[in-house]
Amino acid sequence: MRYAFNGNTEIKNRLDFDVVIIGAGIAGLYTALHIDNRYSCCIMTKEGLDISNSWLAQGGIAAAIAVDDNPHLHFEDTMIAGAGLCDRDAVKVLVAEGPTDIRTLVTMQVPFDLDAEGDLQITREGGHRRNRIVHAGGDATGRETVKALARLVYPNQNIKFMDHTFFVDILTDESGAVSGLVYADSDNSYGVIATKNIVIATGGIGQVYLLSTNPSVATGDGIAAAVRAGAELKNMEFIQFHPTGLFSRNPEDRAFLISEAVRGEGGLLKNRAGLRFMEGAHELNELAPRDIVARAIVRELERSGDDHVFVDITSKDEEYLKTRFPTIYSECLNRGINIASDWIPVIPVQHYLIGGIKVDLNSETRVKGLYACGEAACTGVHGANRLASNSMLECLVFGRRAAANINANLAENASPADPAIAHMPSRPESDIDFSALRMEIRRLMHEDCYVIRSEARLKKALVRVNEILSFLKGSFSDCKAYIEALNVASISESILSAALARKDSAGAHYRED
């Protein structure tokens, strides 16, 4: 299926830009700030700036900037966490160039937290053998970084924001290169943008799963559109489940995250009886890589029959916790949990797509003119398991590299030709409940493609997802809900197929059979 929109879809608006960036998280904004101001740039986002994985990111940004640290140690920790499946060249780029990007953020006035001497406060998270995490607003690093970058983006005359705009499809010319895109505005009117450069920075795929820290907009739209345009996916079986999502008995669109930084500051994982089940499970105990902690929790729940375990940070006083974790402290308090005196109930939840659209060291896909950065991309730096706080660093390093490559290849004053939309047959209209279909897929993925997997369960889920996908490809509805359901089904099929193909266990992909 080449396009999600229908053969008789009416195109009402036509625009043109040198570069279009899909997504307004850290990857999208940082990329835009590095596009030469001679070139027109559009940032398209499904909602507003405050609805993204970046905005919600709590932990911090990892880089070897401490006096007792160096890029080689950061490289080693990344490779270990990635179960040896990281792309060595990509990791070398990440750890070598990352410190420079942190310094750039400082000049951009990102309000990083400082220590008593006025220097950057550098902390530690799981899988790191050195303190190398910088954070802002305690546990609001993503939000504070997005706000700082947005303040710099808005005054740029060459950059236009198109918020509340739904990215639908990528258009390509006879050679297969990018020629434009199709979008739907808030009134559900379809438009076309002529461009030779598209950057997919749409974040994750959390709405594929029943429990996720991702916002409701994370339906994999950019990844699915890239596949329809001919891009290749890589490592889709590697889904990172954060060990400590806040447990809730009521279904939620987005699970609240209890940051790994809480364990980095002394939080202990305990079962209902108060026993630390991570002791002896790994040399780093509670700070073991996330896949190991998530599996240990699932095994503990299977053993005990409970539906959650706990994080105990009551060793810290209340004033410290209010200052260090203001967002977590406040949210938990709203739910009747005082983290200074109460244990925090937690369960593993989908958190991060380790794989994604396959890109090179300049963030370009195999489709000429199509780039991807941030969570939607697979640079190879994470291997089989993302090291804590490497994700925001990846947004910076490879977003900047994408912009540099685009700048180098853009011909001055070269306007893109009006893109042609190939004729395609119309599909029959459907009035089915697309939300119900999405919920069915989310439950299947939670039950059959969760932290611990087996061939039988993966095959069962894939059969049903393919049935849903086949139905959606053979029908159409002129609404966002249809395309989101199509994208969720497409991404689910990719994850299940990749998980079946990898027979061995590695990192975040664990086959009990």
C-alpha positions as CSV (number, residue, x, y, z in Angstrom):
1,M,0.0,0.0,0.0
2,R,1.8,3.1,-1.2
3,Y,-0.5,5.9,0.3
4,A,-2.7,6.1,3.3
5,F,-5.0,8.8,1.7
6,N,-7.5,7.8,-0.9
7,G,-7.6,8.1,-4.7
8,N,-10.4,10.7,-4.7
9,T,-9.0,12.8,-1.8
10,E,-9.3,16.5,-2.7
11,I,-6.1,18.5,-2.3
12,K,-7.1,22.1,-1.3
13,N,-3.8,23.7,-0.3
14,R,-0.3,23.8,-1.8
15,L,2.8,25.1,-0.2
16,D,6.6,24.8,-0.7
17,F,9.6,24.7,1.7
18,D,13.2,23.8,1.3
19,V,13.0,21.6,4.4
20,V,10.0,20.1,6.3
21,I,10.6,18.7,9.8
22,I,7.9,16.5,11.2
23,G,7.8,16.8,14.9
24,A,8.6,19.5,17.4
25,G,10.4,17.7,20.2
26,I,14.1,18.1,20.9
27,A,15.2,16.3,17.7
28,G,12.9,18.5,15.5
29,L,13.7,21.8,17.1
30,Y,17.5,21.3,17.4
31,T,17.6,20.2,13.7
32,A,15.6,23.3,12.7
33,L,18.0,25.6,14.6
34,H,20.9,24.1,12.5
35,I,19.2,24.6,9.1
36,D,20.9,27.5,7.4
37,N,18.6,30.6,7.6
38,R,18.9,31.0,3.9
39,Y,16.5,28.1,3.5
40,S,12.8,28.0,4.2
41,C,11.9,25.5,6.9
42,C,8.6,24.2,8.2
43,I,8.1,22.4,11.5
44,M,4.9,20.4,11.4
45,T,3.4,18.9,14.6
46,K,0.3,16.9,15.3
47,E,-0.6,18.9,18.4
48,G,1.4,21.6,20.2
49,L,4.9,21.8,21.7
50,D,3.7,20.4,25.0
51,I,2.5,17.1,23.6
52,S,5.6,15.1,22.8
53,N,7.9,12.5,24.3
54,S,10.6,15.1,24.7
55,W,8.3,17.4,26.7
56,L,7.7,14.5,29.1
57,A,11.3,13.3,29.4
58,Q,12.4,13.3,33.0
59,G,15.8,11.7,33.3
60,G,18.4,13.9,31.6
61,I,21.0,13.9,28.9
62,A,24.1,11.7,29.1
63,A,27.6,13.0,28.0
64,A,31.1,12.5,29.2
65,I,31.7,16.0,30.6
66,A,32.8,15.2,34.2
67,V,36.5,15.5,35.0
68,D,36.7,11.7,35.9
69,D,34.9,10.7,32.7
70,N,35.8,10.4,29.0
71,P,34.1,9.4,25.7
72,H,35.8,6.0,25.7
73,L,34.1,5.1,29.1
74,H,30.8,6.3,27.7
75,F,31.3,4.2,24.6
76,E,32.0,1.1,26.7
77,D,28.9,1.6,28.8
78,T,26.7,2.1,25.7
79,M,28.1,-1.0,24.1
80,I,27.5,-3.1,27.2
81,A,23.9,-1.9,27.6
82,G,23.3,-2.5,23.9
83,A,24.3,-6.2,24.3
84,G,27.1,-5.8,21.7
85,L,24.6,-5.0,18.9
86,C,25.3,-1.3,18.7
87,D,26.8,0.2,15.6
88,R,30.3,1.0,16.8
89,D,30.8,4.0,14.4
90,A,27.5,5.6,15.4
91,V,28.3,5.2,19.1
92,K,31.8,6.7,18.5
93,V,30.1,9.7,16.9
94,L,27.6,10.0,19.7
95,V,30.1,10.0,22.6
96,A,32.7,12.1,20.8
97,E,30.4,14.9,19.7
98,G,27.9,14.8,22.5
99,P,29.9,17.0,25.0
100,T,30.0,19.8,22.3
101,D,26.2,19.7,22.0
102,I,25.8,19.9,25.7
103,R,28.0,23.0,25.7
104,T,25.8,24.3,22.8
105,L,22.7,23.9,24.9
106,V,24.4,25.8,27.7
107,T,25.0,28.7,25.3
108,M,21.3,28.4,24.2
109,Q,20.4,29.0,27.9
110,V,18.9,25.6,28.7
111,P,18.5,26.0,32.5
112,F,20.5,23.0,33.6
113,D,20.6,22.3,37.3
114,L,23.8,23.5,39.0
115,D,25.7,22.4,42.0
116,A,26.7,24.5,45.0
117,E,29.8,25.8,43.2
118,G,27.7,26.9,40.2
119,D,28.9,24.1,37.9
120,L,26.6,21.7,36.0
121,Q,25.2,19.2,38.4
122,I,26.1,15.8,37.0
123,T,24.3,12.7,38.3
124,R,24.2,9.0,37.5
125,E,21.6,6.6,36.1
126,G,21.3,2.9,35.4
127,G,24.0,1.3,33.3
128,H,26.5,4.2,33.7
129,R,29.7,3.6,35.7
130,R,30.3,7.3,35.9
131,N,28.2,10.4,36.8
132,R,27.4,11.8,33.4
133,I,23.8,12.9,33.4
134,V,22.8,16.6,33.2
135,H,19.3,17.6,34.0
136,A,17.1,20.6,34.2
137,G,14.2,21.5,36.6
138,G,15.1,18.4,38.6
139,D,13.0,15.9,36.7
140,A,11.8,18.1,33.9
141,T,14.8,18.1,31.5
142,G,12.7,17.4,28.4
143,R,10.2,20.2,29.1
144,E,12.9,22.8,29.9
145,T,15.0,21.9,26.9
146,V,12.0,22.1,24.5
147,K,11.0,25.5,26.0
148,A,14.5,26.9,25.6
149,L,14.9,25.6,22.0
150,A,11.4,26.8,21.1
151,R,12.3,30.3,22.3
152,L,15.2,30.4,19.8
153,V,13.2,28.8,16.9
154,Y,10.2,31.2,17.0
155,P,12.0,34.4,16.1
156,N,13.5,32.8,13.0
157,Q,12.0,34.3,9.9
158,N,12.9,31.3,7.8
159,I,11.0,28.8,10.1
160,K,7.2,28.4,10.0
161,F,5.3,26.4,12.6
162,M,2.3,24.3,11.4
163,D,0.8,23.0,14.6
164,H,-2.3,20.8,14.9
165,T,-1.4,19.5,11.5
166,F,-1.5,15.8,10.7
167,F,1.3,14.4,8.6
168,V,-0.2,11.8,6.2
169,D,2.3,10.6,3.5
170,I,5.6,11.2,1.7
171,L,5.5,11.9,-2.0
172,T,8.4,10.8,-4.3
173,D,9.4,11.4,-7.9
174,E,10.2,9.0,-10.7
175,S,13.6,8.3,-9.2
176,G,12.2,7.5,-5.8
177,A,13.5,10.8,-4.2
178,V,11.4,13.0,-1.9
179,S,9.3,15.5,-3.8
180,G,6.8,16.5,-1.2
181,L,4.3,15.4,1.4
182,V,0.5,15.3,2.1
183,Y,-1.0,16.6,5.3
184,A,-4.4,17.2,6.8
185,D,-5.1,20.4,8.8
186,S,-7.3,20.8,11.8
187,D,-10.4,21.1,9.6
188,N,-9.4,17.8,8.0
189,S,-8.7,19.5,4.7
190,Y,-5.9,17.9,2.8
191,G,-2.9,19.8,1.5
192,V,0.4,19.2,-0.3
193,I,3.9,20.7,0.5
194,A,6.5,20.6,-2.2
195,T,9.9,19.9,-0.7
196,K,13.0,17.9,-1.5
197,N,14.0,17.4,2.2
198,I,11.9,15.8,4.9
199,V,13.1,15.1,8.4
200,I,11.0,12.5,10.4
201,A,11.3,13.5,14.1
202,T,7.9,12.1,15.2
203,G,9.1,10.3,18.3
204,G,7.9,6.9,19.4
205,I,5.1,4.3,19.0
206,G,3.8,4.0,22.5
207,Q,0.1,3.8,21.4
208,V,0.9,0.4,19.9
209,Y,0.9,-0.8,23.5
210,L,-1.7,-0.8,26.3
211,L,0.6,0.6,28.9
212,S,3.1,3.3,27.8
213,T,4.7,6.5,29.0
214,N,4.2,8.0,25.5
215,P,1.5,10.6,24.9
216,S,-1.7,9.8,22.9
217,V,-0.2,11.2,19.7
218,A,2.6,8.6,19.6
219,T,1.0,6.4,16.9
220,G,4.1,5.9,14.7
221,D,2.8,8.1,11.9
222,G,6.3,9.2,10.6
223,I,7.7,5.7,10.7
224,A,4.7,4.2,8.9
225,A,4.7,6.9,6.2
226,A,8.5,6.4,5.7
227,V,7.9,2.7,5.1
228,R,5.2,3.4,2.6
229,A,7.7,5.6,0.8
230,G,10.3,2.9,0.6
231,A,12.4,3.5,3.8
232,E,13.8,0.4,5.6
233,L,13.2,-0.4,9.3
234,K,15.8,-1.9,11.6
235,N,15.7,-3.5,15.1
236,M,12.0,-3.1,15.5
237,E,11.9,-6.1,17.9
238,F,13.8,-4.0,20.5
239,I,11.2,-2.3,22.5
240,Q,12.4,-0.8,25.8
241,F,10.0,-1.2,28.7
242,H,10.7,1.2,31.5
243,P,10.8,-0.9,34.7
244,T,9.0,1.7,36.8
245,G,5.8,3.2,35.4
246,L,3.5,4.3,38.1
247,F,0.9,1.6,38.7
248,S,-2.7,2.6,38.3
249,R,-5.8,0.4,38.6
250,N,-7.6,2.7,36.1
251,P,-6.7,2.5,32.4
252,E,-4.8,5.6,31.2
253,D,-3.8,7.0,27.9
254,R,-0.3,7.6,29.2
255,A,1.4,5.9,32.2
256,F,3.3,8.3,34.5
257,L,7.0,7.6,34.7
258,I,8.9,7.1,37.9
259,S,12.3,8.2,36.5
260,E,15.3,5.9,36.7
261,A,17.0,8.9,38.4
262,V,15.0,8.0,41.5
263,R,16.9,4.8,41.7
264,G,20.0,6.7,40.8
265,E,19.5,8.8,44.0
266,G,19.1,5.7,46.2
267,G,15.6,4.4,45.4
268,L,15.3,0.6,46.2
269,L,13.1,-1.9,44.4
270,K,11.1,-4.0,46.9
271,N,8.3,-6.5,46.8
272,R,5.2,-6.3,49.0
273,A,7.1,-8.1,51.8
274,G,9.8,-5.4,51.7
275,L,12.5,-7.7,50.2
276,R,14.9,-6.2,47.6
277,F,14.6,-8.8,44.8
278,M,17.3,-7.0,42.6
279,E,20.1,-7.9,45.1
280,G,22.1,-10.6,43.5
281,A,20.3,-10.4,40.3
282,H,22.9,-8.1,38.8
283,E,26.1,-6.4,40.0
284,L,24.5,-3.0,39.7
285,N,21.4,-4.1,41.7
286,E,18.6,-1.5,41.1
287,L,20.8,0.3,38.6
288,A,21.2,-2.6,36.2
289,P,20.2,-2.0,32.6
290,R,16.5,-1.5,32.1
291,D,15.8,-4.8,30.3
292,I,17.2,-6.8,33.2
293,V,15.3,-4.8,35.8
294,A,12.0,-5.1,33.8
295,R,12.4,-8.8,33.5
296,A,13.2,-9.2,37.2
297,I,10.0,-7.3,38.1
298,V,7.9,-9.4,35.7
299,R,9.4,-12.6,37.2
300,E,8.7,-11.3,40.7
301,L,5.1,-10.6,39.8
302,E,4.7,-14.1,38.3
303,R,6.2,-15.5,41.5
304,S,4.1,-13.5,44.0
305,G,0.9,-13.1,42.0
306,D,0.9,-9.4,42.7
307,D,0.2,-6.8,40.1
308,H,3.0,-4.4,41.0
309,V,6.2,-3.9,43.0
310,F,7.5,-0.8,44.8
311,V,10.2,1.8,44.6
312,D,11.3,2.9,48.1
313,I,13.0,6.4,48.3
314,T,11.9,7.1,51.8
315,S,15.6,7.3,52.8
316,K,15.6,10.8,51.5
317,D,13.9,13.7,53.3
318,E,10.8,15.4,52.0
319,E,12.5,18.8,51.1
320,Y,15.2,17.0,49.1
321,L,12.6,15.0,47.2
322,K,10.5,18.1,46.5
323,T,13.5,19.8,45.0
324,R,15.1,16.9,43.1
325,F,11.9,15.4,41.8
326,P,9.3,18.1,41.8
327,T,7.2,16.6,39.0
328,I,7.2,13.1,40.5
329,Y,6.6,14.3,44.0
330,S,3.6,16.4,43.0
331,E,2.0,13.8,40.7
332,C,2.4,11.0,43.3
333,L,1.0,13.3,46.0
334,N,-2.0,14.0,43.8
335,R,-2.6,10.3,43.8
336,G,-2.3,10.0,47.6
337,I,1.3,8.8,47.7
338,N,3.9,10.8,49.6
339,I,7.1,9.5,48.3
340,A,9.0,10.7,51.4
341,S,7.0,8.3,53.5
342,D,5.3,5.9,51.1
343,W,6.6,3.3,48.7
344,I,5.7,4.0,45.1
345,P,3.8,1.2,43.3
346,V,5.4,0.5,39.9
347,I,5.1,-1.9,36.9
348,P,7.1,-2.1,33.6
349,V,5.5,-0.1,30.8
350,Q,6.4,0.5,27.1
351,H,8.8,3.5,27.1
352,Y,11.0,3.7,24.0
353,L,11.4,2.3,20.5
354,I,15.0,1.3,20.2
355,G,14.8,0.5,16.5
356,G,13.1,2.6,13.9
357,I,13.8,4.0,10.4
358,K,17.3,2.9,9.3
359,V,19.6,5.8,8.8
360,D,23.3,6.5,8.1
361,L,25.6,8.7,10.1
362,N,24.1,11.7,8.5
363,S,20.6,10.6,9.5
364,E,19.6,10.0,5.9
365,T,17.4,7.0,4.9
366,R,17.8,5.0,1.7
367,V,15.1,7.3,0.2
368,K,17.0,10.4,-1.1
369,G,16.0,13.5,0.8
370,L,14.3,11.6,3.6
371,Y,16.0,11.9,7.0
372,A,15.0,10.7,10.4
373,C,16.3,11.5,13.9
374,G,15.4,11.0,17.5
375,E,13.3,8.1,18.6
376,A,11.8,7.5,15.1
377,A,15.2,6.7,13.7
378,C,17.5,3.8,14.2
379,T,21.1,5.1,14.1
380,G,22.3,1.9,15.7
381,V,23.7,3.7,18.8
382,H,21.3,1.8,21.2
383,G,21.9,-1.7,19.9
384,A,19.5,-4.1,21.7
385,N,18.9,-1.9,24.7
386,R,19.1,1.9,25.1
387,L,21.5,3.2,27.8
388,A,19.7,5.6,30.1
389,S,19.7,9.3,28.9
390,N,21.4,8.5,25.6
391,S,18.2,9.2,23.7
392,M,18.2,13.0,24.1
393,L,21.9,13.1,23.3
394,E,21.1,11.1,20.1
395,C,18.4,13.7,19.2
396,L,21.0,16.5,19.4
397,V,24.0,14.8,17.7
398,F,22.1,13.3,14.8
399,G,19.7,16.1,14.4
400,R,22.6,18.5,14.0
401,R,24.2,16.0,11.5
402,A,21.0,15.8,9.5
403,A,20.8,19.6,9.2
404,A,24.5,19.8,8.2
405,N,23.9,17.2,5.4
406,I,20.8,19.1,4.2
407,N,22.7,22.4,4.2
408,A,25.5,20.9,2.2
409,N,23.2,19.4,-0.5
410,L,20.6,22.2,-0.9
411,A,21.1,24.2,-4.0
412,E,20.6,27.9,-3.3
413,N,17.4,29.3,-4.8
414,A,16.4,25.9,-6.1
415,S,12.7,25.7,-5.7
416,P,11.2,22.2,-5.6
417,A,9.0,21.2,-8.5
418,D,5.2,20.8,-7.9
419,P,5.0,17.2,-6.8
420,A,2.8,14.9,-8.7
421,I,0.5,12.4,-7.0
422,A,0.3,9.2,-8.8
423,H,-3.1,8.0,-9.8
424,M,-4.4,5.3,-7.5
425,P,-7.8,3.5,-7.2
426,S,-10.3,4.7,-4.6
427,R,-11.0,2.4,-1.6
428,P,-14.5,1.8,-0.2
429,E,-15.5,3.9,2.7
430,S,-15.7,2.3,6.2
431,D,-17.5,3.5,9.3
432,I,-16.1,0.9,11.6
433,D,-15.0,2.0,15.2
434,F,-11.2,2.6,14.6
435,S,-10.7,3.3,18.3
436,A,-11.9,-0.2,19.1
437,L,-9.5,-1.7,16.5
438,R,-6.6,0.2,18.0
439,M,-7.5,-1.0,21.5
440,E,-7.6,-4.6,20.4
441,I,-4.1,-4.2,18.9
442,R,-2.8,-2.5,22.1
443,R,-4.1,-5.4,24.2
444,L,-2.6,-8.0,21.9
445,M,0.8,-6.3,22.0
446,H,0.7,-6.1,25.8
447,E,-0.3,-9.7,26.2
448,D,1.8,-11.3,23.5
449,C,4.8,-9.0,22.8
450,Y,5.6,-7.6,26.3
451,V,8.8,-7.9,28.3
452,I,9.0,-11.7,28.0
453,R,8.0,-13.3,24.7
454,S,7.4,-16.7,23.1
455,E,7.0,-17.9,19.5
456,A,3.5,-19.2,20.1
457,R,2.2,-15.9,21.5
458,L,3.9,-13.8,18.8
459,K,2.4,-15.9,16.0
460,K,-1.1,-15.6,17.5
461,A,-0.9,-11.8,17.7
462,L,0.6,-11.5,14.2
463,V,-2.3,-13.5,12.7
464,R,-4.8,-11.1,14.1
465,V,-2.8,-8.0,13.4
466,N,-2.5,-9.0,9.8
467,E,-6.2,-9.5,9.6
468,I,-6.8,-6.0,10.9
469,L,-4.1,-4.6,8.6
470,S,-5.6,-6.3,5.6
471,F,-9.0,-4.8,6.3
472,L,-7.6,-1.3,6.8
473,K,-5.6,-1.4,3.6
474,G,-8.7,-2.4,1.7
475,S,-10.9,0.4,3.1
476,F,-10.8,4.1,3.8
477,S,-12.3,6.8,6.0
478,D,-11.6,10.5,5.6
479,C,-10.6,11.0,9.2
480,K,-7.4,11.0,11.3
481,A,-8.6,8.0,13.3
482,Y,-8.5,5.8,10.2
483,I,-4.9,6.7,9.4
484,E,-3.7,6.4,13.0
485,A,-5.3,2.9,13.2
486,L,-3.6,2.0,9.9
487,N,-0.2,3.2,11.2
488,V,-0.6,1.4,14.6
489,A,-1.4,-1.8,12.8
490,S,1.5,-1.4,10.4
491,I,4.0,-0.7,13.2
492,S,2.6,-3.6,15.2
493,E,3.1,-6.0,12.3
494,S,6.7,-4.8,11.9
495,I,7.4,-5.4,15.6
496,L,5.8,-8.8,15.7
497,S,7.6,-10.0,12.5
498,A,11.0,-8.8,13.7
499,A,10.4,-10.4,17.2
500,L,9.6,-13.7,15.5
501,A,12.6,-13.5,13.2
502,R,15.0,-13.0,16.0
503,K,15.0,-16.4,17.7
504,D,17.7,-15.6,20.3
505,S,17.3,-13.3,23.3
506,A,19.2,-10.0,23.2
507,G,18.8,-6.9,25.3
508,A,15.2,-5.7,25.4
509,H,14.1,-8.6,23.2
510,Y,13.7,-11.7,25.4
511,R,12.4,-15.0,24.2
512,E,11.6,-17.4,27.0
513,D,11.5,-20.2,24.4
